[in-house]
Amino acid sequence: MSVAKVTEIITSSSKSFDDAVTKGIKRANKTLKNIKGAWVKDQQLSVSNGKVTDYRVTLKVTFVLKD
């Protein structure tokens, strides 16, 4: 039997939401082993002078615990 855990992380990018997700998963993989999936819980933008300056995502990352 496998047991999974879900953790929430927040990450950002100056390029896009997709880039923020990619960066978040890449960073999570350094400390969380056996990542099996993730979903985007929330997306936010930072705007300055009418231009998007930052794309921020909140991810729920699922990983399987070792026995």
C-alpha angles and dihedrals in degrees: 000000000000125000120204131197130202123213129182123229133178121212138167143202136188090217110053148318089263091055091049090053092048092049091048094052092044091052094043090053090063092067106016116068127202096026107185103176149329140208132205110247097179143000127204137177131211114212130194124180091348094306129108108247102171139022113206128188134185110213131195105211120198120205134170118241119230118247 
